[in-house]
Amino acid sequence: VSGGDDVIQVKEEPAEQVPSGIDNKLNAIAECLGSMWERLALSLGFNTDYIRDLTARLPPSHRPHQLICDWMERHHGDVTMDQLVQALKDAGIHEIADAVSSGWLFATEADCE
């Protein structure tokens, strides 16, 4: 850089373009899933190879978040909360599904444990 007048701009790739309200809701759901993420993964159409790969690559606390991100990416972001609630029910995760449907999960600082 000659003369020190040149400005270098670093272009960062934008994060997932998810409305912040939805993003917060998805994060709340992921926080509550814990080890149940594997059941949800199967319900969302992911296979056991995907589950094994995520288990090998990520620490337990990151797996539910990655699952939801991968699900959204798989559908090009064209997903609804109702679809996720139905997948939770199909996976037998009724407590979280009911908390999402009622809005309770998002209305409070829910303690998922």
C-alpha positions in Angstrom: 0.0 0.0 0.0 1.7 3.1 -1.2 1.3 6.4 0.7 -1.0 4.8 3.4 -4.1 6.5 1.8 -5.6 3.3 0.5 -8.5 1.9 2.5 -9.0 -1.8 2.5 -12.6 -2.9 3.0 -13.4 -6.3 4.2 -16.7 -7.6 2.8 -18.4 -10.0 5.2 -20.9 -12.4 4.0 -24.3 -11.6 5.5 -25.6 -14.0 8.1 -28.7 -16.1 7.4 -31.4 -13.6 6.4 -34.0 -14.7 9.0 -36.1 -12.0 10.6 -34.8 -11.5 14.1 -38.1 -12.4 15.8 -38.2 -15.7 14.0 -34.5 -16.2 14.7 -35.0 -15.6 18.4 -37.9 -18.2 18.4 -35.8 -20.8 16.6 -33.0 -20.2 19.1 -35.4 -20.7 22.0 -36.6 -23.9 20.5 -33.0 -25.1 19.9 -32.1 -24.3 23.5 -34.9 -26.5 24.8 -34.2 -29.4 22.5 -31.1 -30.7 24.2 -30.5 -34.4 23.2 -34.0 -34.6 21.7 -32.6 -32.9 18.6 -31.9 -36.4 17.1 -35.6 -37.3 17.2 -36.4 -34.0 15.6 -33.8 -34.5 12.9 -35.4 -37.8 11.9 -38.8 -36.2 11.9 -37.5 -33.4 9.7 -36.3 -35.9 7.1 -32.6 -36.1 8.0 -31.0 -39.5 8.1 -28.8 -41.3 10.6 -25.6 -40.4 8.7 -26.5 -36.7 9.2 -27.0 -37.3 12.9 -23.6 -39.1 13.2 -21.8 -36.4 11.2 -23.3 -33.6 13.4 -22.5 -35.6 16.6 -18.9 -36.0 15.4 -18.4 -32.4 14.3 -20.1 -30.3 17.0 -20.4 -30.1 20.7 -23.8 -31.1 22.1 -25.0 -27.5 22.8 -24.5 -26.6 19.1 -26.2 -29.5 17.5 -29.9 -28.4 17.9 -29.0 -25.0 16.4 -27.2 -26.5 13.5 -30.1 -28.9 12.8 -32.6 -26.0 12.6 -30.2 -24.0 10.4 -29.7 -27.0 8.1 -33.5 -27.6 7.9 -34.1 -24.0 6.9 -31.2 -24.2 4.3 -32.6 -27.4 2.9 -35.9 -25.6 2.2 -34.2 -22.4 1.1 -35.7 -20.6 4.1 -39.3 -21.4 3.0 -40.3 -22.9 6.3 -43.0 -22.1 8.9 -43.2 -22.3 12.6 -46.3 -24.6 12.1 -44.1 -27.0 10.1 -41.6 -27.1 12.9 -44.3 -27.6 15.5 -45.7 -30.5 13.5 -42.2 -32.1 13.2 -41.8 -31.7 17.0 -45.2 -33.5 17.5 -44.3 -36.2 15.0 -41.0 -36.7 16.9 -43.0 -37.1 20.2 -41.6 -33.9 21.6 -45.0 -32.6 22.7 -43.9 -30.5 25.6 -41.9 -28.2 23.4 -44.4 -28.3 20.6 -47.2 -27.2 23.0 -44.9 -24.5 24.5 -44.3 -23.2 21.0 -47.9 -23.3 19.9 -49.1 -21.5 23.0 -46.4 -18.9 22.7 -45.3 -19.7 26.3 -41.8 -20.6 25.2 -41.4 -17.1 23.7 -43.3 -15.1 26.3 -41.1 -16.0 29.2 -37.4 -16.7 29.9 -38.3 -20.3 29.7 -36.3 -22.7 31.7 -36.2 -25.8 29.5 -34.8 -28.1 32.1 
